[in-house]
Amino acid sequence: MAIIFLAPKISYICADTKLPTCPCSNPVYDRSIFKNTMIMEWNLICDKKFHHSWTQTMFQFGTLVGSIIFGMASDRFGRKKPLSVAVVIQVLCGYIAAFINDFYLFTFFRFLIGTSVGGTMVITFVIVMEFVGVQYRDVISALYQVPFALGYLLLPGIAYFTRDYIHFQLAIAVPTTILLCYICLAPETPRWLIAMKKTDKAIKLLEHVAKINHRQTERIRADVDAYQAEVEKHNLKKGTLIDLFRTPNLRKNILTMSLDWFSCSYCFYGVSQYVGQLSGDVFLNVACSAFVALLGTLASIPMLKLFGRRTIVIIFNFVCAVCLFILAMIPEGVGSLVCASVGVVSGLIVFVVVYLYCTELFPTVVRNAALGFSSMMARVGAMIAPFVVELQDIASWVPPIVFGVVPLVAGCVTFLLPETKGCQLSTTLEEGEAFGKKITQQPAPDI
């Protein structure tokens, strides 16, 4: 989201013609709001006007690469070590980027920052989910997104007091320094330790956690031994991404789910950036959008308790589409800000829900593959979004329409998915293929 203030909408005139014409070798920028931006620093106008969109696309591409690389590393080397590496990269590159005076080198460091962000996002989510009990996962998966919304809300405040992209980049790098404490404080997860047959370390960690939570520790070793015996008894062979496309039901589910991930990321990041292009006070516009996004994240918690996953995804895909179509038809003003903000929060709510929905929809043997593929499609959507925003040069109504079509299609296609709320998680490919074909689902046992 930092791109909103790294490269905000800026007007200029050519010193020779006194008009905003192209080509323009000697532009004079309006510095009444921002003293310096990426666009001003490297003259990203005329034939270079899409360059700042490439910077954002490379950041999102980095997030995609980071989620893959660090995801695999965390499975092989544990959660803590790859997380520590990702954090160090994020902090160092954040500071270094603030002092880069070459556009392509700056874009490269934004790519590295994106790579580290992808790693920290994936690994910390896994750590949280592996420590939290099953009955709390829906709430915690929603609360996990709250810091992201809070960070989004802080951006306009930081930009308001900096007004220079260099100072802004430095200011947003400073808070990441606190993440270095993960090197000392972040624990390994008991599930990974058990999977790696490091049972004694897992038991020691669980006993430590139990003491902090004032729980009994006497049965921990027996429970861990029983759990490990059960895992070894089934000895399930891990599936691959190809297995998701072999059979018709799983293929339908992964294609539909990946479209939902693509849609929510595409709309959330794209429309958030579009809000920064609306007329009026850019700081206030982004702050309003971010505040609504925070409220939406919190509202998703009771919604997950009350409604089915499919119902929420369908409703908010349609809400997002309708708001964006209305946005295309009304003039810029309060109404356009409201419609854009509702579109942003709808995309974020879908984002929160599909994390849990995807986890519940696919069997154990291909669950990570399904999450990985869906996450990849989300990053593809985020990579395309900046270029859709630039279509406003054709007409102001074009970006909202192009954004709105995707959640409309995604909402319709989501009717093909089964509901997963209250259902047992499937384990094998056969169970995953059969899931949703029956009229009634088997309820989860009351634990």
Residue pairs with C-beta under 8 A, 6 or more apart in sequence:
1 151
1 152
1 155
1 269
1 272
1 273
2 155
2 168
2 169
2 172
3 52
3 55
3 56
3 59
3 273
3 386
4 155
4 159
4 272
4 273
4 275
4 276
4 282
4 286
5 155
5 156
5 158
5 159
5 165
5 168
5 276
5 286
6 37
6 38
6 52
6 55
6 165
6 168
6 169
7 37
7 38
7 39
7 44
7 52
7 55
7 165
8 33
8 34
8 37
8 39
8 276
8 282
9 276
9 277
9 282
10 29
10 30
10 34
10 37
10 39
10 40
11 20
11 29
11 30
12 20
12 24
12 27
12 28
12 29
12 30
12 45
13 19
13 20
13 27
13 28
14 20
14 21
14 24
14 25
14 26
14 27
14 28
15 26
15 27
15 28
16 25
16 26
17 24
22 45
22 46
22 47
23 46
23 47
24 45
24 46
27 43
27 45
29 39
29 40
31 40
33 163
33 282
34 40
34 163
34 164
34 165
35 163
35 164
36 163
36 164
36 165
36 166
37 164
37 165
38 44
38 52
38 55
38 103
38 106
38 165
39 45
39 52
41 101
41 103
41 165
42 48
42 51
42 103
44 51
44 52
44 103
49 390
50 387
50 390
51 103
52 386
53 386
53 387
53 389
53 390
54 107
55 103
55 106
55 107
55 110
56 110
56 273
56 386
57 383
57 384
57 386
57 387
58 107
58 108
58 110
58 111
58 114
59 110
59 111
59 113
59 114
60 114
60 269
60 379
60 382
60 383
61 111
61 114
61 379
61 383
62 110
62 111
62 112
62 113
62 114
62 115
62 116
62 117
62 118
63 114
63 115
63 117
63 118
63 121
63 379
63 382
64 118
64 375
64 376
64 379
64 380
64 383
65 114
65 115
65 118
66 86
66 114
66 115
66 116
66 117
66 118
66 119
66 122
67 118
67 119
67 121
67 122
67 372
67 375
67 376
67 379
68 118
68 372
68 376
69 115
69 119
70 82
70 83
70 85
70 86
70 118
70 119
70 120
70 122
70 123
71 119
71 122
71 123
71 368
71 372
73 81
73 82
73 85
73 119
74 82
74 83
74 122
74 123
74 126
74 192
75 192
75 368
78 188
78 189
78 192
78 193
78 196
79 123
79 126
79 127
79 130
79 186
79 188
79 189
79 192
80 182
80 186
80 187
80 188
82 119
82 123
83 119
83 120
83 123
83 124
83 127
83 182
83 186
84 182
84 183
84 186
85 119
86 115
86 116
86 119
86 120
86 123
87 116
87 120
87 176
87 179
87 180
87 182
87 183
88 180
88 183
89 112
89 113
89 115
89 116
89 119
90 113
90 116
90 117
90 120
90 176
90 179
91 173
91 176
91 177
91 179
91 180
93 109
93 112
93 113
93 116
94 113
94 169
94 172
94 173
94 176
95 170
95 173
96 109
97 106
97 109
97 110
97 113
97 169
97 173
98 166
98 167
98 169
98 170
98 173
99 166
100 106
100 109
118 379
120 179
122 375
124 144
125 144
125 355
126 189
127 186
127 187
127 189
128 140
128 144
129 137
129 140
129 141
130 189
130 190
130 191
130 192
131 189
131 190
131 209
132 140
134 447
135 447
137 356
137 359
138 301
138 304
138 305
138 356
139 301
139 304
139 305
141 352
141 355
141 356
142 297
142 298
142 300
142 301
142 304
142 352
143 301
145 297
145 300
145 348
145 351
145 352
146 294
146 297
146 298
148 297
149 290
149 293
149 294
149 297
149 348
150 294
152 272
152 290
152 293
152 294
153 287
153 290
153 291
153 293
153 294
155 172
155 286
155 290
156 282
156 283
156 284
156 286
156 287
156 290
157 283
157 287
158 168
158 171
158 172
159 168
159 283
160 283
162 168
162 171
187 205
188 201
188 205
190 202
190 205
190 206
190 224
193 199
193 201
193 202
193 205
194 202
194 224
194 227
194 228
194 231
195 231
197 228
199 224
199 225
199 228
202 224
203 220
203 221
203 224
206 217
206 220
206 224
207 217
207 220
210 216
210 217
210 220
211 217
234 427
236 364
236 365
236 427
236 428
237 365
238 365
239 363
239 365
239 366
239 369
239 429
240 366
240 369
241 366
241 369
241 372
241 373
243 250
243 365
243 366
243 369
243 429
244 250
244 251
244 254
244 362
244 366
244 369
244 370
244 373
245 251
245 254
246 429
247 429
247 433
248 433
249 432
249 433
249 434
249 435
249 436
249 437
250 362
250 366
250 429
250 432
250 433
252 416
253 361
253 362
253 417
253 418
253 436
254 362
254 370
254 373
254 374
256 413
256 414
256 416
256 417
257 354
257 357
257 358
257 361
257 370
257 374
257 417
258 373
258 374
258 377
259 377
259 409
259 410
259 413
260 313
260 317
260 350
260 354
260 357
260 374
260 410
260 413
260 414
261 354
261 358
261 374
261 375
261 377
261 378
261 381
262 377
262 378
262 380
262 381
262 406
262 410
263 317
263 347
263 350
263 381
263 406
263 407
263 409
263 410
264 317
264 347
264 348
264 350
264 351
264 354
264 378
264 381
264 407
264 410
265 347
265 351
265 377
265 378
265 379
265 381
265 382
265 385
266 347
266 381
266 382
266 384
266 385
266 388
266 403
266 406
267 320
267 324
267 343
267 344
267 346
267 347
267 381
267 385
267 403
267 406
267 407
268 344
268 347
268 348
268 351
269 381
269 382
269 385
269 386
270 381
270 382
270 384
270 385
270 386
270 388
270 389
270 399
270 403
271 324
271 340
271 343
271 344
271 347
271 403
272 286
272 289
272 293
272 344
273 385
273 386
273 389
274 340
274 389
274 392
274 399
274 400
274 403
275 285
275 286
275 289
275 337
275 340
275 341
275 344
276 282
276 285
276 286
277 389
277 392
278 285
278 332
278 336
278 337
278 340
279 332
279 333
280 332
280 333
280 337
285 337
288 337
288 341
289 337
289 340
289 341
289 344
292 341
292 342
292 344
292 345
293 341
293 344
293 345
293 348
295 345
296 345
296 346
296 348
296 349
297 348
297 349
297 352
299 349
300 312
300 349
300 352
300 353
303 312
303 349
303 353
304 312
304 353
304 356
307 421
308 419
308 420
308 421
309 353
309 356
309 357
309 360
309 419
309 420
309 421
310 357
310 414
310 415
310 417
310 418
310 419
310 420
311 419
312 349
312 350
312 353
313 350
313 353
313 354
313 357
313 411
313 414
314 411
314 414
314 415
315 411
316 346
316 347
316 349
316 350
316 353
317 346
317 350
317 407
317 408
317 410
317 411
317 414
318 407
318 408
318 411
319 342
319 346
320 342
320 343
320 346
320 347
320 350
320 404
320 407
321 404
321 405
321 407
321 408
321 411
322 404
323 339
323 340
323 342
323 343
323 346
323 404
324 339
324 340
324 343
324 400
324 401
324 403
324 404
324 407
325 400
325 401
325 404
326 339
327 336
327 339
327 340
327 343
327 400
327 404
328 397
328 398
328 400
328 401
328 404
329 397
330 336
330 339
332 396
340 400
343 403
343 404
346 407
347 407
350 407
351 378
354 374
357 417
357 420
358 370
358 371
358 374
359 367
359 371
360 420
360 421
360 423
360 425
361 370
361 417
361 418
361 420
361 435
362 370
362 426
362 432
363 425
363 426
363 427
363 428
363 429
363 431
363 432
363 435
364 425
364 426
364 427
364 428
365 427
365 428
365 429
365 432
366 429
366 432
381 406
385 403
388 399
388 402
388 403
389 399
391 398
391 399
391 402
392 398
392 399
417 436
418 435
418 436
418 441
419 441
422 441
422 443
422 444
423 435
423 441
423 442
423 443
423 444
424 442
424 443
424 444
424 445
426 432
426 434
426 435
435 441
